[in-house]
Structures are given as C-alpha cells and as structure tokens.
Amino acid sequence: MKTFVIDVAKCNGCYNCQVVCKEEHVGNDWTPYAKPQPDTGQFWMKMNEKVRGTVPKVMMSYVPTPCMHCRDSKCMAACAPQAITRREDGLVIIDPVKCTGCMSCVDVCPYGAIYFNRDLGLAQKCTGCAHLLDKGWKEPRCVDACPTGALRFGEEEEFKTLIEGADVLLPEEKARPLVRYLNLPKRFIAGSIFDADEDECLEDVKVTLTSVATPARRETPGEHYCFRGDHAGQPKTGVTHVSATDAFGDFWFHQVDTARYNLKIEKEGYVTRTIEAIDASEKDVNLGDINLQRAPKR
C-alpha cells in the first residue's frame, strides 16, 4: 500500500507542489485516470497557509493538502454509479467516464478535497499521478518537485518508522487516510520579559509553562489541528515545558497542545510572577511585554 508522508517542518511554502500539479493536469486529458483540471478553481494539491500570532510574535505555517486517499473512503461509499474505486496500491480514483456529476462525493469528503468541474459535469481530485506511476514513475509530480524533501511517497512498510510518529488531519476513525503528517503546527505561546525600572530586556529568565485544562478540540482541517494516528485521547493536564529568555528577553514555546496554561516566571533578584489561565485552545498566544519587578532589598 502506498502512502504520502509530509513533513510540515521542512515545507517552506515554495508552492512547487501546487504549481507542478497544475502543469501536469491542466489541459491534459489522462482518461481513464482524469479529465483535464481547469485553469482556476481547483487545487488537487492545495497549499494551506496561515499567519499565526500577532506582531511582533508572528509565524507562518504551510500545510500541503492533497486528497487523502482514505481507506474508509466516504466518497466511494456515496458514489451510486460506482465511479470511484481504490487501486491495489491504495490510490483512490474517480473514473471520469463513469462519473455522472451527482456531486454526492463532493458533499461527503471530510477534507474538501473533491471539486466539481461544471464545464465537464464531473467530480475531480488528486489522482496521485497514477498515470505516471503506471508508466514507471516512482513518485507523483508534487513529490518529485519538492526541493526540501517535505513530501515523500512510497510503500507503507518503507515508511513504517515515520508513520508510527505521524499525525493525520482528522481523527483516524473518520476516514483512515493514507496521507500522514510530521510536525503539523500546533500552538505557540510567546512573550518578552523586561525590567521597566532599568528599561532593559532580561536574559536567562526561567519560564515554566504548565497545562491546567484541555478544552475539546475542533475537527476542522483548515485550522491545522492535528491528531495522532494511534490514539484519540486529549493532552494531559500538568504537562510542563521549561525555557529561558534570550538576549532580547524573548521566549517561545513551540508545538504546545491546544489547552489552557499557567506560566511561571523566575529570575534571581526578581519577584517570581505567575500568569494564569493562558488560553491556547483557539489560537496562538502572544503575551506581549511582561514587566518583572526587582525583589525588595533585605
């Protein structure tokens, strides 16, 4: 069984994957794999990008998103004319000849990966470049064009170790996708610590982040929530992350779970400060500038 493994940490948002997908499929009739993709309106390999945080603590995330070629394909089950089939290698294909344009598959796809071509009157999506694989290609065009190695394609057995630590965009039981992700963006919590009396940034301040509550997660792929493929549990309370400020007084906690946290700030010669109920359940958090007061002299 084939699989895609996408390492989001390696993706720099170059859009090569999206561009070469267009190059391969726009204006090219690959029947019985697919009819031509339209110039606009469809992205069989879609680059979801998101600006995270607030100035000056800002990050950009990129998540390449093709069809997930699900084992439990909702589209296949909903297709009355049986135009959607799964190949022996696992790729799910919409037969452009058998498709009647009923749009049932478009409505049920949990990833929004199926498009309707009104000019041709049929549903279309990523084919995994099955027409090229059948000609001897080892990987689809998107993977071949990825300059950073963020996209990989091959046998599940080959990527067994990677898959064990991978995530999926929706809970595994939703569709059992063949596309797995490494380093999907979670939340970040950041801020800057300074001494207002001295008007200076404070370096080497110990900052301890502890989870105190875990609100229920959404299940919207576009929000980049990730779910570990081997369990459906929520993050535990009491999880602690420890860091220290840099020369500019900045601190960052990357890849933290969607939860509420308490932040403890400690530095010798200063009054320990705690910020409670930091809510990272809906978005990344920039705590801004935090004043740390000097301890009274004894």
Contacts in CASP RR format, 6 or more apart in sequence:
PFRMAT RR
TARGET T0000
AUTHOR 0000-0000-0000
METHOD contacts of the structure
MODEL  1
MKTFVIDVAKCNGCYNCQVVCKEEHVGNDWTPYAKPQPDTGQFWMKMNEK
VRGTVPKVMMSYVPTPCMHCRDSKCMAACAPQAITRREDGLVIIDPVKCT
GCMSCVDVCPYGAIYFNRDLGLAQKCTGCAHLLDKGWKEPRCVDACPTGA
LRFGEEEEFKTLIEGADVLLPEEKARPLVRYLNLPKRFIAGSIFDADEDE
CLEDVKVTLTSVATPARRETPGEHYCFRGDHAGQPKTGVTHVSATDAFGD
FWFHQVDTARYNLKIEKEGYVTRTIEAIDASEKDVNLGDINLQRAPKR
1 89 0 8 1.000
1 90 0 8 1.000
1 155 0 8 1.000
1 156 0 8 1.000
1 178 0 8 1.000
2 69 0 8 1.000
2 89 0 8 1.000
2 90 0 8 1.000
2 91 0 8 1.000
2 153 0 8 1.000
2 154 0 8 1.000
2 155 0 8 1.000
2 156 0 8 1.000
2 178 0 8 1.000
3 153 0 8 1.000
3 154 0 8 1.000
3 155 0 8 1.000
3 156 0 8 1.000
3 159 0 8 1.000
3 163 0 8 1.000
3 178 0 8 1.000
3 179 0 8 1.000
3 180 0 8 1.000
4 66 0 8 1.000
4 69 0 8 1.000
4 143 0 8 1.000
4 151 0 8 1.000
4 152 0 8 1.000
4 153 0 8 1.000
4 178 0 8 1.000
4 179 0 8 1.000
4 180 0 8 1.000
5 151 0 8 1.000
5 152 0 8 1.000
5 153 0 8 1.000
5 159 0 8 1.000
5 162 0 8 1.000
5 163 0 8 1.000
5 166 0 8 1.000
5 180 0 8 1.000
5 181 0 8 1.000
5 182 0 8 1.000
6 63 0 8 1.000
6 64 0 8 1.000
6 150 0 8 1.000
6 151 0 8 1.000
6 152 0 8 1.000
6 179 0 8 1.000
6 180 0 8 1.000
6 181 0 8 1.000
6 182 0 8 1.000
7 149 0 8 1.000
7 150 0 8 1.000
7 152 0 8 1.000
7 181 0 8 1.000
7 182 0 8 1.000
7 183 0 8 1.000
8 61 0 8 1.000
8 62 0 8 1.000
8 63 0 8 1.000
8 64 0 8 1.000
8 150 0 8 1.000
8 181 0 8 1.000
8 182 0 8 1.000
8 183 0 8 1.000
8 184 0 8 1.000
8 185 0 8 1.000
9 150 0 8 1.000
9 182 0 8 1.000
9 183 0 8 1.000
10 148 0 8 1.000
10 149 0 8 1.000
10 150 0 8 1.000
10 183 0 8 1.000
11 62 0 8 1.000
11 63 0 8 1.000
11 64 0 8 1.000
11 148 0 8 1.000
11 150 0 8 1.000
12 62 0 8 1.000
12 148 0 8 1.000
12 150 0 8 1.000
13 47 0 8 1.000
13 49 0 8 1.000
13 62 0 8 1.000
14 147 0 8 1.000
14 148 0 8 1.000
15 47 0 8 1.000
16 142 0 8 1.000
16 145 0 8 1.000
16 146 0 8 1.000
16 147 0 8 1.000
17 45 0 8 1.000
17 47 0 8 1.000
17 64 0 8 1.000
17 142 0 8 1.000
17 143 0 8 1.000
17 145 0 8 1.000
17 146 0 8 1.000
17 151 0 8 1.000
18 43 0 8 1.000
18 45 0 8 1.000
18 46 0 8 1.000
18 47 0 8 1.000
18 64 0 8 1.000
18 142 0 8 1.000
19 145 0 8 1.000
20 141 0 8 1.000
20 142 0 8 1.000
20 144 0 8 1.000
20 145 0 8 1.000
21 37 0 8 1.000
21 43 0 8 1.000
21 44 0 8 1.000
21 45 0 8 1.000
21 126 0 8 1.000
21 141 0 8 1.000
21 142 0 8 1.000
22 37 0 8 1.000
23 141 0 8 1.000
24 129 0 8 1.000
24 132 0 8 1.000
24 141 0 8 1.000
25 34 0 8 1.000
25 36 0 8 1.000
25 37 0 8 1.000
25 44 0 8 1.000
26 36 0 8 1.000
26 37 0 8 1.000
26 38 0 8 1.000
26 39 0 8 1.000
27 36 0 8 1.000
27 37 0 8 1.000
28 36 0 8 1.000
29 35 0 8 1.000
29 36 0 8 1.000
30 127 0 8 1.000
30 131 0 8 1.000
31 96 0 8 1.000
31 97 0 8 1.000
32 95 0 8 1.000
32 96 0 8 1.000
32 97 0 8 1.000
33 93 0 8 1.000
33 96 0 8 1.000
33 127 0 8 1.000
33 130 0 8 1.000
33 131 0 8 1.000
34 93 0 8 1.000
34 94 0 8 1.000
34 96 0 8 1.000
34 124 0 8 1.000
34 127 0 8 1.000
34 131 0 8 1.000
35 96 0 8 1.000
35 117 0 8 1.000
35 120 0 8 1.000
35 122 0 8 1.000
35 124 0 8 1.000
36 120 0 8 1.000
37 44 0 8 1.000
37 124 0 8 1.000
38 117 0 8 1.000
38 119 0 8 1.000
41 115 0 8 1.000
42 115 0 8 1.000
42 117 0 8 1.000
42 124 0 8 1.000
44 66 0 8 1.000
44 67 0 8 1.000
44 113 0 8 1.000
44 115 0 8 1.000
44 124 0 8 1.000
44 125 0 8 1.000
44 126 0 8 1.000
44 127 0 8 1.000
45 64 0 8 1.000
45 65 0 8 1.000
45 66 0 8 1.000
45 126 0 8 1.000
45 142 0 8 1.000
46 64 0 8 1.000
46 65 0 8 1.000
46 66 0 8 1.000
46 113 0 8 1.000
47 62 0 8 1.000
47 63 0 8 1.000
47 64 0 8 1.000
47 65 0 8 1.000
48 62 0 8 1.000
48 63 0 8 1.000
48 64 0 8 1.000
48 65 0 8 1.000
48 221 0 8 1.000
48 222 0 8 1.000
48 224 0 8 1.000
49 60 0 8 1.000
49 61 0 8 1.000
49 62 0 8 1.000
49 63 0 8 1.000
50 60 0 8 1.000
50 61 0 8 1.000
50 63 0 8 1.000
50 185 0 8 1.000
50 222 0 8 1.000
50 224 0 8 1.000
51 58 0 8 1.000
51 59 0 8 1.000
51 60 0 8 1.000
52 58 0 8 1.000
52 59 0 8 1.000
52 60 0 8 1.000
52 61 0 8 1.000
52 185 0 8 1.000
52 188 0 8 1.000
52 283 0 8 1.000
52 284 0 8 1.000
53 59 0 8 1.000
53 188 0 8 1.000
53 283 0 8 1.000
53 284 0 8 1.000
53 285 0 8 1.000
53 286 0 8 1.000
54 286 0 8 1.000
56 286 0 8 1.000
57 188 0 8 1.000
57 190 0 8 1.000
57 191 0 8 1.000
57 250 0 8 1.000
57 252 0 8 1.000
57 284 0 8 1.000
57 286 0 8 1.000
57 288 0 8 1.000
59 188 0 8 1.000
59 284 0 8 1.000
61 185 0 8 1.000
61 224 0 8 1.000
63 181 0 8 1.000
63 184 0 8 1.000
63 185 0 8 1.000
63 222 0 8 1.000
63 224 0 8 1.000
64 142 0 8 1.000
64 150 0 8 1.000
64 151 0 8 1.000
65 111 0 8 1.000
65 113 0 8 1.000
65 169 0 8 1.000
65 221 0 8 1.000
66 113 0 8 1.000
66 126 0 8 1.000
66 128 0 8 1.000
66 142 0 8 1.000
66 179 0 8 1.000
67 92 0 8 1.000
67 111 0 8 1.000
67 113 0 8 1.000
67 114 0 8 1.000
67 125 0 8 1.000
67 126 0 8 1.000
67 128 0 8 1.000
67 179 0 8 1.000
68 111 0 8 1.000
68 113 0 8 1.000
68 168 0 8 1.000
68 169 0 8 1.000
68 175 0 8 1.000
68 177 0 8 1.000
68 178 0 8 1.000
68 179 0 8 1.000
69 86 0 8 1.000
69 90 0 8 1.000
69 91 0 8 1.000
69 92 0 8 1.000
69 126 0 8 1.000
69 128 0 8 1.000
69 177 0 8 1.000
69 178 0 8 1.000
69 179 0 8 1.000
70 92 0 8 1.000
70 175 0 8 1.000
70 176 0 8 1.000
70 177 0 8 1.000
70 178 0 8 1.000
71 90 0 8 1.000
71 175 0 8 1.000
71 176 0 8 1.000
71 177 0 8 1.000
71 178 0 8 1.000
72 174 0 8 1.000
72 175 0 8 1.000
72 176 0 8 1.000
73 84 0 8 1.000
73 86 0 8 1.000
73 92 0 8 1.000
73 175 0 8 1.000
74 105 0 8 1.000
74 108 0 8 1.000
74 109 0 8 1.000
74 110 0 8 1.000
74 175 0 8 1.000
75 84 0 8 1.000
75 92 0 8 1.000
75 94 0 8 1.000
75 104 0 8 1.000
75 105 0 8 1.000
75 108 0 8 1.000
75 109 0 8 1.000
75 114 0 8 1.000
76 84 0 8 1.000
76 85 0 8 1.000
76 86 0 8 1.000
76 92 0 8 1.000
76 105 0 8 1.000
77 108 0 8 1.000
78 104 0 8 1.000
78 105 0 8 1.000
78 107 0 8 1.000
78 108 0 8 1.000
79 102 0 8 1.000
79 104 0 8 1.000
79 105 0 8 1.000
80 100 0 8 1.000
80 102 0 8 1.000
80 104 0 8 1.000
81 98 0 8 1.000
81 99 0 8 1.000
81 100 0 8 1.000
81 102 0 8 1.000
82 98 0 8 1.000
83 94 0 8 1.000
83 95 0 8 1.000
83 97 0 8 1.000
83 98 0 8 1.000
83 99 0 8 1.000
83 100 0 8 1.000
83 123 0 8 1.000
84 92 0 8 1.000
84 93 0 8 1.000
84 94 0 8 1.000
84 95 0 8 1.000
84 105 0 8 1.000
85 92 0 8 1.000
85 93 0 8 1.000
85 95 0 8 1.000
86 92 0 8 1.000
86 93 0 8 1.000
87 93 0 8 1.000
87 130 0 8 1.000
89 130 0 8 1.000
89 133 0 8 1.000
90 178 0 8 1.000
91 127 0 8 1.000
91 128 0 8 1.000
91 130 0 8 1.000
91 133 0 8 1.000
93 127 0 8 1.000
93 130 0 8 1.000
94 105 0 8 1.000
94 114 0 8 1.000
94 122 0 8 1.000
94 123 0 8 1.000
94 124 0 8 1.000
94 125 0 8 1.000
96 120 0 8 1.000
96 122 0 8 1.000
96 124 0 8 1.000
99 121 0 8 1.000
99 122 0 8 1.000
99 123 0 8 1.000
100 122 0 8 1.000
101 116 0 8 1.000
101 121 0 8 1.000
101 122 0 8 1.000
101 123 0 8 1.000
103 116 0 8 1.000
103 123 0 8 1.000
105 114 0 8 1.000
105 123 0 8 1.000
106 112 0 8 1.000
106 114 0 8 1.000
106 115 0 8 1.000
106 116 0 8 1.000
106 123 0 8 1.000
110 170 0 8 1.000
110 174 0 8 1.000
110 175 0 8 1.000
110 221 0 8 1.000
111 169 0 8 1.000
111 170 0 8 1.000
111 175 0 8 1.000
111 177 0 8 1.000
111 221 0 8 1.000
112 221 0 8 1.000
113 125 0 8 1.000
113 126 0 8 1.000
114 123 0 8 1.000
114 124 0 8 1.000
114 125 0 8 1.000
115 123 0 8 1.000
115 124 0 8 1.000
115 125 0 8 1.000
116 122 0 8 1.000
116 123 0 8 1.000
116 124 0 8 1.000
117 123 0 8 1.000
117 124 0 8 1.000
128 140 0 8 1.000
129 137 0 8 1.000
129 139 0 8 1.000
129 140 0 8 1.000
129 141 0 8 1.000
129 142 0 8 1.000
132 140 0 8 1.000
132 141 0 8 1.000
133 139 0 8 1.000
133 140 0 8 1.000
137 144 0 8 1.000
138 153 0 8 1.000
138 154 0 8 1.000
139 152 0 8 1.000
139 153 0 8 1.000
139 154 0 8 1.000
140 153 0 8 1.000
142 151 0 8 1.000
143 151 0 8 1.000
143 152 0 8 1.000
143 153 0 8 1.000
152 159 0 8 1.000
152 162 0 8 1.000
156 163 0 8 1.000
156 178 0 8 1.000
159 180 0 8 1.000
162 180 0 8 1.000
162 182 0 8 1.000
163 180 0 8 1.000
164 230 0 8 1.000
165 182 0 8 1.000
165 228 0 8 1.000
165 230 0 8 1.000
166 180 0 8 1.000
166 181 0 8 1.000
166 182 0 8 1.000
166 229 0 8 1.000
167 180 0 8 1.000
167 181 0 8 1.000
167 182 0 8 1.000
167 184 0 8 1.000
167 226 0 8 1.000
167 227 0 8 1.000
167 228 0 8 1.000
167 229 0 8 1.000
168 177 0 8 1.000
168 179 0 8 1.000
168 180 0 8 1.000
168 181 0 8 1.000
168 226 0 8 1.000
168 227 0 8 1.000
168 229 0 8 1.000
169 177 0 8 1.000
169 179 0 8 1.000
169 181 0 8 1.000
169 184 0 8 1.000
169 221 0 8 1.000
169 222 0 8 1.000
169 225 0 8 1.000
169 226 0 8 1.000
169 227 0 8 1.000
170 177 0 8 1.000
170 219 0 8 1.000
170 221 0 8 1.000
170 227 0 8 1.000
171 219 0 8 1.000
171 227 0 8 1.000
171 232 0 8 1.000
172 227 0 8 1.000
172 229 0 8 1.000
172 230 0 8 1.000
172 232 0 8 1.000
173 232 0 8 1.000
174 219 0 8 1.000
180 229 0 8 1.000
181 226 0 8 1.000
183 255 0 8 1.000
184 224 0 8 1.000
184 226 0 8 1.000
185 224 0 8 1.000
185 226 0 8 1.000
185 255 0 8 1.000
186 226 0 8 1.000
186 254 0 8 1.000
186 255 0 8 1.000
186 256 0 8 1.000
186 257 0 8 1.000
186 258 0 8 1.000
187 255 0 8 1.000
187 256 0 8 1.000
187 257 0 8 1.000
187 258 0 8 1.000
187 280 0 8 1.000
187 283 0 8 1.000
187 284 0 8 1.000
187 285 0 8 1.000
188 252 0 8 1.000
188 253 0 8 1.000
188 254 0 8 1.000
188 255 0 8 1.000
188 256 0 8 1.000
188 284 0 8 1.000
188 285 0 8 1.000
189 209 0 8 1.000
189 252 0 8 1.000
189 253 0 8 1.000
189 256 0 8 1.000
189 261 0 8 1.000
189 263 0 8 1.000
189 278 0 8 1.000
189 280 0 8 1.000
189 284 0 8 1.000
189 285 0 8 1.000
189 287 0 8 1.000
190 250 0 8 1.000
190 251 0 8 1.000
190 252 0 8 1.000
190 253 0 8 1.000
190 284 0 8 1.000
190 285 0 8 1.000
190 286 0 8 1.000
190 287 0 8 1.000
190 288 0 8 1.000
191 250 0 8 1.000
191 251 0 8 1.000
191 252 0 8 1.000
191 286 0 8 1.000
191 287 0 8 1.000
191 288 0 8 1.000
191 289 0 8 1.000
191 290 0 8 1.000
192 201 0 8 1.000
192 245 0 8 1.000
192 248 0 8 1.000
192 249 0 8 1.000
192 250 0 8 1.000
192 251 0 8 1.000
192 288 0 8 1.000
192 289 0 8 1.000
192 290 0 8 1.000
193 201 0 8 1.000
193 202 0 8 1.000
193 205 0 8 1.000
193 207 0 8 1.000
193 245 0 8 1.000
193 249 0 8 1.000
193 251 0 8 1.000
193 265 0 8 1.000
193 289 0 8 1.000
193 290 0 8 1.000
193 291 0 8 1.000
193 292 0 8 1.000
194 200 0 8 1.000
194 201 0 8 1.000
194 202 0 8 1.000
194 249 0 8 1.000
194 289 0 8 1.000
194 290 0 8 1.000
194 291 0 8 1.000
194 292 0 8 1.000
195 202 0 8 1.000
195 270 0 8 1.000
195 291 0 8 1.000
195 292 0 8 1.000
195 294 0 8 1.000
196 291 0 8 1.000
196 293 0 8 1.000
197 293 0 8 1.000
197 294 0 8 1.000
201 245 0 8 1.000
201 247 0 8 1.000
201 248 0 8 1.000
201 249 0 8 1.000
201 250 0 8 1.000
202 245 0 8 1.000
202 249 0 8 1.000
202 267 0 8 1.000
202 270 0 8 1.000
202 292 0 8 1.000
203 245 0 8 1.000
203 246 0 8 1.000
203 247 0 8 1.000
203 249 0 8 1.000
204 244 0 8 1.000
204 245 0 8 1.000
204 267 0 8 1.000
205 244 0 8 1.000
205 245 0 8 1.000
205 249 0 8 1.000
205 251 0 8 1.000
205 265 0 8 1.000
205 266 0 8 1.000
205 267 0 8 1.000
205 270 0 8 1.000
205 292 0 8 1.000
206 242 0 8 1.000
206 243 0 8 1.000
206 244 0 8 1.000
206 265 0 8 1.000
206 266 0 8 1.000
206 267 0 8 1.000
207 242 0 8 1.000
207 243 0 8 1.000
207 244 0 8 1.000
207 245 0 8 1.000
207 251 0 8 1.000
207 253 0 8 1.000
207 263 0 8 1.000
207 264 0 8 1.000
207 265 0 8 1.000
207 266 0 8 1.000
208 240 0 8 1.000
208 241 0 8 1.000
208 242 0 8 1.000
208 263 0 8 1.000
208 264 0 8 1.000
208 266 0 8 1.000
209 240 0 8 1.000
209 241 0 8 1.000
209 242 0 8 1.000
209 243 0 8 1.000
209 253 0 8 1.000
209 256 0 8 1.000
209 261 0 8 1.000
209 262 0 8 1.000
209 263 0 8 1.000
209 278 0 8 1.000
210 238 0 8 1.000
210 239 0 8 1.000
210 240 0 8 1.000
210 241 0 8 1.000
210 261 0 8 1.000
210 262 0 8 1.000
210 263 0 8 1.000
210 264 0 8 1.000
211 235 0 8 1.000
211 236 0 8 1.000
211 237 0 8 1.000
211 238 0 8 1.000
211 239 0 8 1.000
211 240 0 8 1.000
211 256 0 8 1.000
211 257 0 8 1.000
211 259 0 8 1.000
211 260 0 8 1.000
211 261 0 8 1.000
212 237 0 8 1.000
212 238 0 8 1.000
212 259 0 8 1.000
212 260 0 8 1.000
212 261 0 8 1.000
212 262 0 8 1.000
212 276 0 8 1.000
212 277 0 8 1.000
213 237 0 8 1.000
213 259 0 8 1.000
213 260 0 8 1.000
214 234 0 8 1.000
214 235 0 8 1.000
214 236 0 8 1.000
214 237 0 8 1.000
214 257 0 8 1.000
214 258 0 8 1.000
214 259 0 8 1.000
214 260 0 8 1.000
215 258 0 8 1.000
215 259 0 8 1.000
215 260 0 8 1.000
215 281 0 8 1.000
216 234 0 8 1.000
217 225 0 8 1.000
217 227 0 8 1.000
217 234 0 8 1.000
217 258 0 8 1.000
218 225 0 8 1.000
219 225 0 8 1.000
225 258 0 8 1.000
235 257 0 8 1.000
235 258 0 8 1.000
235 259 0 8 1.000
237 259 0 8 1.000
239 257 0 8 1.000
239 259 0 8 1.000
241 253 0 8 1.000
241 256 0 8 1.000
243 251 0 8 1.000
243 252 0 8 1.000
243 253 0 8 1.000
244 251 0 8 1.000
245 251 0 8 1.000
256 280 0 8 1.000
257 280 0 8 1.000
258 280 0 8 1.000
258 281 0 8 1.000
258 282 0 8 1.000
259 280 0 8 1.000
259 281 0 8 1.000
260 277 0 8 1.000
260 278 0 8 1.000
260 279 0 8 1.000
260 280 0 8 1.000
260 281 0 8 1.000
261 278 0 8 1.000
261 280 0 8 1.000
262 274 0 8 1.000
262 275 0 8 1.000
262 276 0 8 1.000
262 277 0 8 1.000
262 278 0 8 1.000
263 274 0 8 1.000
263 275 0 8 1.000
263 276 0 8 1.000
263 278 0 8 1.000
263 287 0 8 1.000
264 272 0 8 1.000
264 273 0 8 1.000
264 274 0 8 1.000
265 272 0 8 1.000
265 273 0 8 1.000
265 274 0 8 1.000
265 275 0 8 1.000
265 290 0 8 1.000
265 292 0 8 1.000
266 272 0 8 1.000
267 292 0 8 1.000
269 294 0 8 1.000
269 295 0 8 1.000
270 292 0 8 1.000
270 293 0 8 1.000
270 294 0 8 1.000
270 295 0 8 1.000
271 292 0 8 1.000
271 293 0 8 1.000
271 294 0 8 1.000
271 295 0 8 1.000
273 290 0 8 1.000
273 292 0 8 1.000
273 293 0 8 1.000
275 287 0 8 1.000
275 290 0 8 1.000
278 285 0 8 1.000
278 287 0 8 1.000
279 285 0 8 1.000
END
